[in-house]
Amino acid sequence: MAKVIMIQGTMSNAGKSLLTAGLCRIFKQDGHCAAPFKSQNMALNSYITSEGLEMGRAQVVQAEAAGIEPMVCMNPILLKPTNHTGSQVIVNGEVLGNMSAREYFAYKKQLIPHIKRAFRKLEGLADIIVIEGAGSPAEINLKENDIVNMGLAEMVDAPVLLVGDIDRGGVFAQLLGTLMLLEEQEKERVKGLVINKFRGDKSILDPGIEMLQERGGIPVAGVVPYMEISLEDEDSLTERFGCRQEGLIDIAVIRYPRISNFTDFNVFSRIPDVSVRYVTRVEELRHPDLIFLPGTKNTMGDLKWLRQNGLEAAVKKNGERIPIFGICGGYQMLGSRIQDPDGVEEGGSIRGMEMLPVTTRLWRDKERCQRSGTVHELGGVLQALSGRPFRGYEIHMGRTEPDSGEGAAGGETGPAVVCDGRNVYGTYIHGLFDYGDMAEAVADALAQRKGVRLDGDRTEDYQSFKEKQYDKLADTLRKYLDMERIYGMLREARLE
């Protein structure tokens, strides 16, 4: 059996995902075959594996850190919120259906066999499995039939590192309160506490650490500093949405309520003099050089939101002078019409933004595939993308066809990027700009149009950049975590 260790947190965004990725990297560096596992993830950022199956991007990042190919067994259950009270439920990479929170709570116990099978498959591939929990194990209203925190730890007999976030305050109350709400047998699984995102002089923290260990009866396995690491974030709690500063080249991303796969734009943030701002109101838009309409879990609902708050009109007005680029749901919005005869989203039909001559019909079957090839001939400001090789993946409900009825208008059988001949572009391909120098080509084209010059020192591709970030993360964790204690937890795990 593989050795296991589980990272649980006192709350969402305590740092579980990052610590899981960092430990995966450390174990890889130390010569082990490590793999991440999260039984249930709730996220709108997802990925399509080489098998054509859908999984959460957090586990993709962790797999990259471990140096292995992402596989759906690393995340057997993915919940993609469709509204405030319901989600699309994806099991083993395929859509099971939409459920309300209450329906899913009653149903989830039936998914335990799927979780166990996925974990067993992963055991056959790795000698160390780093498991990430979700939210907090002390959510007493959710503990019945838990499949992602202490319920999973018991299922696979995993020791637990409990992580608290000091940056948001009250870390001692977080950790001690969580321990107090655990059952005795659950508390016994917690072998170490971690204080995460610390800023300042640790000596001032030491008296609190002593009292924490005294009252909690569990050793502190590390105080990890706040890290400036540029890796992909989970959904709504990302700090990227807070960026307001404009760079020499300014890119605006429309942040509608159900935005998905905003990781498509991370690559631009590493280019010197380029800013990526997420916009929710007309007054925030200002004067960008490019506007992206990103993916969404509800194209029709978010198009109505754009229309109601005035952003649709603002985007169309900007389209007279700058490029507008829609990805996935954003591409569907740019068309003439979106039809939903089967009630996949909201039913009926809605007028699109009428910026591209295409029509989308939503289908119940989800398109899932990886794609690679060469970008067709494009016009407008971004014509420099023409002929460039690309690699990415498609994940969408619906098929888009040209209004003329001739050929295909994107999607698995159509061109990678559709253009109106001027400056409106659409694609179904996520990760399009991550490959090669696609992002740099966009930035350079915008700079040339604006008559400015960007920093020319950009020899490193995005994948190499990410590899350095994983190493930086691992180096930091080695310095501030008690790795001897963590390896001791592994040695004691699953001794039978």
C-alpha positions as CSV (number, residue, x, y, z in Angstrom):
1,M,0.0,0.0,0.0
2,A,1.1,3.6,-0.7
3,K,1.9,5.7,2.3
4,V,-0.6,8.5,2.8
5,I,-0.7,11.9,4.5
6,M,-3.7,14.3,4.5
7,I,-3.8,18.1,4.6
8,Q,-6.9,19.5,6.2
9,G,-7.7,23.2,6.9
10,T,-9.5,25.2,9.5
11,M,-11.4,26.9,6.6
12,S,-11.4,27.4,2.9
13,N,-8.3,29.1,1.5
14,A,-6.2,28.2,4.5
15,G,-3.6,26.9,2.1
16,K,-4.4,23.2,1.7
17,S,-3.9,23.2,-2.1
18,L,-0.6,24.9,-2.0
19,L,0.8,22.8,0.8
20,T,-0.4,19.6,-1.0
21,A,1.4,20.8,-4.2
22,G,4.6,21.6,-2.2
23,L,4.7,18.3,-0.5
24,C,4.2,16.5,-3.8
25,R,7.2,18.4,-5.1
26,I,9.3,17.7,-2.1
27,F,8.6,13.9,-2.3
28,K,9.4,14.0,-6.0
29,Q,12.7,15.7,-5.3
30,D,13.5,13.1,-2.7
31,G,13.0,10.3,-5.2
32,H,9.5,9.2,-4.4
33,C,6.6,8.7,-6.8
34,A,4.0,11.0,-5.2
35,A,0.4,11.7,-6.3
36,P,-2.3,14.1,-5.2
37,F,-5.8,13.0,-4.3
38,K,-9.0,15.0,-3.5
39,S,-12.1,12.9,-3.2
40,Q,-14.5,15.8,-3.8
41,N,-13.6,19.2,-5.2
42,M,-16.0,22.1,-5.7
43,A,-14.6,24.4,-8.4
44,L,-15.4,26.0,-11.7
45,N,-11.8,25.7,-12.9
46,S,-11.5,22.3,-14.5
47,Y,-9.3,20.4,-17.0
48,I,-9.7,17.7,-19.5
49,T,-7.3,14.8,-19.2
50,S,-5.8,12.8,-22.1
51,E,-8.6,10.3,-21.5
52,G,-11.2,13.0,-22.3
53,L,-12.3,13.2,-18.7
54,E,-12.9,16.2,-16.5
55,M,-11.2,17.0,-13.2
56,G,-10.4,20.0,-11.0
57,R,-7.4,22.1,-11.9
58,A,-6.1,22.2,-8.4
59,Q,-5.2,18.5,-8.7
60,V,-3.7,19.2,-12.1
61,V,-1.3,21.7,-10.5
62,Q,-0.5,19.2,-7.8
63,A,0.2,16.5,-10.3
64,E,2.5,18.8,-12.3
65,A,4.3,19.5,-9.0
66,A,4.7,15.8,-8.5
67,G,6.0,15.4,-12.1
68,I,3.2,13.0,-13.2
69,E,0.4,13.2,-15.7
70,P,-3.0,14.4,-14.3
71,M,-5.5,11.6,-14.1
72,V,-9.2,11.7,-13.1
73,C,-8.6,9.2,-10.3
74,M,-6.9,12.1,-8.5
75,N,-10.3,13.9,-8.2
76,P,-13.2,11.4,-8.6
77,I,-15.9,13.9,-7.7
78,L,-16.1,17.4,-9.1
79,L,-18.9,19.8,-8.2
80,K,-19.4,22.8,-10.5
81,P,-21.8,25.3,-9.0
82,T,-24.6,26.3,-11.4
83,N,-26.3,28.7,-8.9
84,H,-26.2,29.5,-5.1
85,T,-27.9,26.2,-4.2
86,G,-27.0,23.7,-6.8
87,S,-24.2,22.1,-8.8
88,Q,-23.4,20.0,-11.8
89,V,-22.1,16.7,-10.3
90,I,-19.2,15.1,-12.2
91,V,-18.2,11.6,-11.2
92,N,-15.0,9.9,-12.6
93,G,-14.8,12.7,-15.1
94,E,-18.3,12.4,-16.6
95,V,-21.5,14.4,-15.9
96,L,-23.9,12.6,-13.5
97,G,-26.4,15.4,-13.5
98,N,-27.4,18.6,-11.7
99,M,-28.4,18.4,-8.0
100,S,-29.5,20.9,-5.4
101,A,-27.3,21.0,-2.3
102,R,-29.9,19.0,-0.3
103,E,-30.2,16.4,-3.0
104,Y,-26.4,16.0,-3.2
105,F,-26.1,15.8,0.6
106,A,-28.6,12.9,0.6
107,Y,-26.9,11.2,-2.4
108,K,-23.2,11.5,-1.7
109,K,-22.9,8.4,0.4
110,Q,-23.6,6.4,-2.8
111,L,-20.3,7.8,-4.2
112,I,-18.1,6.1,-1.6
113,P,-17.4,3.1,-3.9
114,H,-16.2,5.4,-6.6
115,I,-13.9,7.2,-4.2
116,K,-12.4,3.9,-3.0
117,R,-11.9,2.6,-6.5
118,A,-10.2,5.8,-7.6
119,F,-7.9,5.7,-4.5
120,R,-7.0,2.1,-5.1
121,K,-6.1,2.9,-8.7
122,L,-3.9,5.7,-7.5
123,E,-2.2,3.4,-5.0
124,G,-1.1,1.2,-7.9
125,L,0.7,4.2,-9.4
126,A,2.3,6.0,-6.5
127,D,4.2,5.2,-3.3
128,I,3.1,8.3,-1.5
129,I,-0.4,9.9,-1.8
130,V,-0.9,13.5,-0.5
131,I,-4.6,14.0,0.2
132,E,-6.3,17.3,0.3
133,G,-9.4,17.9,2.3
134,A,-12.1,20.5,1.6
135,G,-13.2,23.4,3.7
136,S,-13.0,22.4,7.4
137,P,-13.5,19.1,9.2
138,A,-15.3,21.0,11.9
139,E,-18.4,21.8,9.9
140,I,-20.7,19.9,12.3
141,N,-23.8,20.2,10.0
142,L,-21.9,18.4,7.2
143,K,-20.1,15.7,9.2
144,E,-22.7,13.0,8.7
145,N,-21.5,10.7,5.9
146,D,-18.4,12.9,5.3
147,I,-16.4,11.8,2.2
148,V,-13.8,14.5,2.0
149,N,-12.3,15.3,5.4
150,M,-12.2,13.0,8.5
151,G,-14.6,10.5,6.9
152,L,-12.1,10.1,4.1
153,A,-9.1,10.0,6.5
154,E,-10.7,7.1,8.3
155,M,-11.6,5.4,5.0
156,V,-8.0,5.3,3.9
157,D,-6.3,5.4,7.4
158,A,-4.5,8.7,6.9
159,P,-2.6,10.9,9.4
160,V,-3.6,14.5,9.2
161,L,-1.8,17.9,9.2
162,L,-4.2,20.6,10.2
163,V,-3.5,24.0,8.6
164,G,-4.7,27.4,9.9
165,D,-4.5,30.8,8.2
166,I,-2.9,33.5,10.3
167,D,-3.2,36.1,7.6
168,R,-7.0,36.4,8.2
169,G,-6.5,36.6,12.0
170,G,-7.6,34.3,14.9
171,V,-5.3,31.4,14.0
172,F,-5.1,30.0,17.5
173,A,-8.9,30.1,17.8
174,Q,-9.1,28.4,14.4
175,L,-6.9,25.5,15.3
176,L,-8.1,25.0,18.9
177,G,-11.7,25.4,17.9
178,T,-11.4,22.9,15.1
179,L,-9.7,20.4,17.5
180,M,-12.5,20.9,20.1
181,L,-15.2,20.1,17.6
182,L,-13.6,16.9,16.4
183,E,-14.5,13.5,17.9
184,E,-11.8,11.9,20.0
185,Q,-10.9,9.3,17.4
186,E,-10.7,12.1,14.7
187,K,-8.5,14.3,16.9
188,E,-6.1,11.3,17.3
189,R,-5.5,11.4,13.6
190,V,-4.2,14.9,13.7
191,K,-0.4,14.5,14.1
192,G,0.7,18.1,13.5
193,L,-0.5,21.7,13.2
194,V,0.7,24.2,10.7
195,I,0.3,28.0,10.9
196,N,0.3,29.3,7.4
197,K,0.7,32.8,5.7
198,F,2.7,34.3,8.6
199,R,4.2,37.8,8.2
200,G,6.6,39.2,10.7
201,D,8.9,38.3,13.6
202,K,8.3,34.6,14.6
203,S,9.7,35.2,18.1
204,I,6.6,37.3,18.9
205,L,4.5,34.3,17.9
206,D,6.4,31.7,20.0
207,P,4.4,32.2,23.3
208,G,1.2,31.6,21.4
209,I,2.7,28.5,19.8
210,E,3.6,27.1,23.3
211,M,0.1,27.7,24.5
212,L,-1.4,26.2,21.4
213,Q,0.6,23.0,21.8
214,E,-0.2,22.9,25.5
215,R,-4.0,23.3,25.1
216,G,-4.3,21.3,21.8
217,G,-1.9,18.5,22.8
218,I,-0.6,18.3,19.3
219,P,2.8,19.6,18.1
220,V,3.2,22.5,15.7
221,A,4.9,21.1,12.6
222,G,5.7,24.4,11.0
223,V,5.1,28.2,10.7
224,V,5.0,28.9,7.0
225,P,5.5,32.5,5.8
226,Y,3.3,34.3,3.4
227,M,4.6,33.2,0.0
228,E,4.8,35.1,-3.3
229,I,4.3,32.1,-5.4
230,S,2.7,32.4,-8.9
231,L,0.6,29.3,-9.3
232,E,-3.0,28.7,-10.3
233,D,-5.7,29.5,-7.7
234,E,-8.9,27.9,-6.8
235,D,-12.1,29.8,-7.8
236,S,-13.7,32.7,-5.9
237,L,-11.1,33.1,-3.2
238,T,-8.3,34.0,-5.5
239,E,-6.4,37.2,-4.8
240,R,-6.0,37.8,-8.6
241,F,-9.5,39.3,-8.7
242,G,-8.3,42.1,-6.6
243,C,-5.8,43.5,-9.1
244,R,-6.6,47.1,-10.0
245,Q,-3.3,48.5,-11.3
246,E,-3.0,49.1,-15.0
247,G,0.2,48.1,-16.9
248,L,1.7,49.4,-20.0
249,I,-0.5,46.9,-21.8
250,D,-3.8,46.5,-19.9
251,I,-6.0,43.4,-20.3
252,A,-9.5,43.4,-18.8
253,V,-11.3,40.1,-18.1
254,I,-15.0,40.3,-17.5
255,R,-15.7,38.7,-14.1
256,Y,-19.3,37.5,-14.4
257,P,-21.0,35.7,-11.4
258,R,-20.3,32.2,-12.7
259,I,-16.8,32.7,-14.3
260,S,-14.9,29.5,-14.9
261,N,-11.4,28.6,-16.0
262,F,-10.0,32.1,-15.3
263,T,-6.6,30.3,-15.2
264,D,-6.6,30.9,-19.0
265,F,-5.3,34.4,-18.2
266,N,-2.6,33.6,-15.6
267,V,0.1,33.4,-18.3
268,F,-0.3,37.1,-19.2
269,S,0.4,38.2,-15.6
270,R,4.0,37.0,-15.8
271,I,4.8,39.2,-18.9
272,P,6.6,42.4,-17.8
273,D,4.5,45.6,-18.2
274,V,1.2,43.6,-18.8
275,S,-1.6,43.8,-16.3
276,V,-4.7,41.5,-16.0
277,R,-7.7,43.1,-14.3
278,Y,-11.0,41.4,-13.5
279,V,-13.9,43.7,-14.1
280,T,-17.5,43.5,-12.6
281,R,-18.8,47.1,-13.3
282,V,-18.7,49.5,-16.2
283,E,-16.8,52.1,-14.3
284,E,-14.0,49.5,-13.7
285,L,-13.5,48.9,-17.4
286,R,-11.8,52.2,-18.1
287,H,-9.6,52.0,-21.3
288,P,-8.1,48.5,-21.7
289,D,-6.1,47.3,-24.7
290,L,-7.9,43.9,-24.9
291,I,-11.1,42.6,-23.3
292,F,-11.5,38.9,-22.6
293,L,-14.9,37.3,-22.1
294,P,-14.0,34.1,-20.2
295,G,-15.7,30.8,-19.7
296,T,-18.8,30.5,-17.6
297,K,-20.9,27.7,-16.0
298,N,-24.1,29.5,-17.2
299,T,-23.7,31.3,-20.5
300,M,-27.3,32.5,-20.7
301,G,-27.5,33.7,-17.1
302,D,-24.2,35.5,-17.3
303,L,-25.1,37.1,-20.6
304,K,-28.2,38.5,-19.0
305,W,-26.0,39.8,-16.2
306,L,-23.8,41.6,-18.7
307,R,-26.8,43.1,-20.4
308,Q,-28.5,44.3,-17.2
309,N,-25.4,46.0,-15.6
310,G,-24.4,47.8,-18.8
311,L,-21.2,45.8,-19.5
312,E,-22.5,44.4,-22.7
313,A,-22.9,47.8,-24.2
314,A,-19.5,48.9,-22.9
315,V,-17.8,45.9,-24.4
316,K,-19.5,46.4,-27.7
317,K,-18.5,50.1,-27.7
318,N,-14.9,49.1,-26.9
319,G,-15.0,46.6,-29.7
320,E,-14.9,49.5,-32.2
321,R,-11.3,50.3,-31.1
322,I,-9.8,47.3,-29.4
323,P,-9.8,43.4,-29.7
324,I,-12.6,41.5,-28.0
325,F,-11.8,37.8,-27.3
326,G,-14.3,35.3,-26.1
327,I,-13.3,31.9,-24.7
328,C,-15.8,29.0,-24.4
329,G,-19.0,30.5,-22.9
330,G,-17.6,34.0,-23.7
331,Y,-17.3,32.9,-27.3
332,Q,-20.9,31.7,-27.3
333,M,-22.0,35.1,-25.9
334,L,-20.4,36.9,-28.9
335,G,-22.6,35.1,-31.4
336,S,-25.9,36.0,-32.9
337,R,-28.0,33.8,-30.7
338,I,-27.9,31.1,-28.0
339,Q,-30.6,28.4,-28.2
340,D,-31.4,26.0,-25.3
341,P,-34.4,23.9,-26.4
342,D,-33.5,21.1,-24.0
343,G,-33.3,23.3,-20.9
344,V,-29.6,22.7,-20.3
345,E,-29.3,26.1,-18.6
346,E,-32.4,28.3,-18.6
347,G,-34.3,27.0,-21.6
348,G,-35.6,29.0,-24.6
349,S,-33.5,31.3,-26.7
350,I,-31.6,34.5,-26.1
351,R,-30.1,37.1,-28.5
352,G,-26.3,37.1,-28.3
353,M,-24.0,40.1,-28.4
354,E,-24.1,39.9,-32.2
355,M,-20.3,40.5,-32.6
356,L,-19.6,37.2,-34.4
357,P,-21.8,35.6,-37.1
358,V,-22.4,32.3,-35.3
359,T,-25.2,30.6,-33.4
360,T,-24.9,28.2,-30.5
361,R,-27.2,25.4,-29.5
362,L,-26.7,24.0,-26.1
363,W,-26.7,20.2,-25.8
364,R,-27.0,18.0,-22.8
365,D,-23.9,16.0,-23.8
366,K,-20.7,17.8,-22.8
367,E,-17.9,18.1,-25.3
368,R,-14.6,17.0,-23.7
369,C,-11.3,16.6,-25.5
370,Q,-7.7,17.8,-25.8
371,R,-6.8,19.6,-29.0
372,S,-3.6,20.6,-30.8
373,G,-2.8,21.9,-34.2
374,T,-2.2,25.2,-36.0
375,V,-4.2,28.5,-35.8
376,H,-5.9,29.3,-39.0
377,E,-5.4,32.6,-40.8
378,L,-6.7,35.5,-38.7
379,G,-7.2,39.2,-39.4
380,G,-7.2,42.2,-37.2
381,V,-4.8,43.2,-34.4
382,L,-4.1,39.5,-33.5
383,Q,-3.2,38.3,-36.9
384,A,0.2,37.4,-35.5
385,L,-1.4,34.3,-34.0
386,S,-2.0,32.9,-37.6
387,G,0.0,29.8,-38.3
388,R,1.2,29.3,-34.7
389,P,1.0,25.8,-33.1
390,F,-1.4,25.5,-30.2
391,R,-2.3,23.0,-27.6
392,G,-5.2,23.0,-25.1
393,Y,-8.6,21.4,-24.3
394,E,-12.3,21.9,-24.9
395,I,-15.0,21.5,-22.3
396,H,-18.4,22.9,-23.1
397,M,-22.1,22.2,-23.4
398,G,-23.2,23.2,-26.9
399,R,-22.3,23.3,-30.5
400,T,-21.5,26.6,-32.4
401,E,-22.2,26.9,-36.2
402,P,-21.8,29.8,-38.6
403,D,-25.0,31.7,-39.4
404,S,-24.2,31.1,-43.1
405,G,-24.7,27.4,-42.5
406,E,-21.3,26.6,-44.2
407,G,-18.5,24.8,-42.4
408,A,-17.8,24.7,-38.7
409,A,-17.4,27.7,-36.3
410,G,-15.1,26.3,-33.7
411,G,-15.3,23.3,-31.5
412,E,-13.7,19.9,-32.0
413,T,-14.0,20.0,-35.8
414,G,-13.7,23.7,-36.5
415,P,-10.9,26.2,-36.5
416,A,-9.0,26.9,-33.2
417,V,-9.9,30.6,-33.3
418,V,-12.8,32.2,-35.1
419,C,-12.4,35.8,-36.2
420,D,-14.9,38.3,-37.8
421,G,-12.1,39.6,-40.0
422,R,-11.5,42.6,-37.8
423,N,-10.9,42.5,-34.0
424,V,-13.5,40.1,-32.6
425,Y,-12.2,36.6,-31.8
426,G,-13.7,33.4,-30.3
427,T,-12.4,30.0,-29.3
428,Y,-13.5,26.9,-27.4
429,I,-9.9,26.1,-26.4
430,H,-8.9,26.5,-22.8
431,G,-5.1,26.9,-22.2
432,L,-4.7,28.3,-25.7
433,F,-2.2,31.0,-24.4
434,D,-0.3,28.7,-22.1
435,Y,1.5,26.9,-25.0
436,G,4.7,28.2,-26.6
437,D,4.8,32.0,-27.1
438,M,1.1,32.5,-27.8
439,A,0.6,35.0,-24.9
440,E,3.8,36.9,-25.8
441,A,2.5,37.2,-29.4
442,V,-0.7,38.7,-28.1
443,A,1.1,41.1,-25.8
444,D,3.5,42.2,-28.6
445,A,0.7,42.7,-31.1
446,L,-1.1,45.0,-28.6
447,A,2.1,46.9,-27.9
448,Q,2.8,47.4,-31.6
449,R,-0.7,48.7,-32.1
450,K,-0.3,51.1,-29.1
451,G,3.2,52.2,-30.2
452,V,5.0,51.1,-27.0
453,R,7.8,48.7,-26.4
454,L,7.6,45.8,-23.8
455,D,10.6,44.4,-21.9
456,G,12.3,42.0,-24.4
457,D,13.7,39.6,-21.7
458,R,11.1,36.9,-22.1
459,T,13.1,33.8,-23.0
460,E,11.4,31.5,-20.5
461,D,8.3,29.6,-21.6
462,Y,5.3,29.3,-19.2
463,Q,6.0,25.6,-18.3
464,S,9.6,26.4,-17.3
465,F,8.3,29.3,-15.3
466,K,5.9,27.0,-13.4
467,E,8.5,24.4,-12.8
468,K,10.6,27.1,-11.0
469,Q,7.6,28.1,-9.0
470,Y,7.1,24.5,-7.8
471,D,10.8,24.3,-6.8
472,K,10.5,27.7,-5.0
473,L,7.4,26.4,-3.1
474,A,9.3,23.2,-2.1
475,D,12.3,25.1,-1.0
476,T,10.2,27.3,1.3
477,L,8.3,24.4,2.8
478,R,11.5,22.5,3.5
479,K,12.8,25.5,5.4
480,Y,9.8,26.1,7.5
481,L,8.1,22.7,7.9
482,D,9.4,20.0,10.2
483,M,10.0,17.5,7.4
484,E,11.4,14.9,9.8
485,R,8.1,14.9,11.6
486,I,6.2,14.7,8.4
487,Y,8.2,11.8,7.2
488,G,7.6,10.2,10.6
489,M,3.9,10.6,10.0
490,L,4.3,8.7,6.7
491,R,6.3,5.9,8.3
492,E,3.6,5.4,11.0
493,A,0.8,5.5,8.4
494,R,-0.9,2.2,7.5
495,L,1.6,0.0,9.3
496,E,-0.6,-3.1,8.9
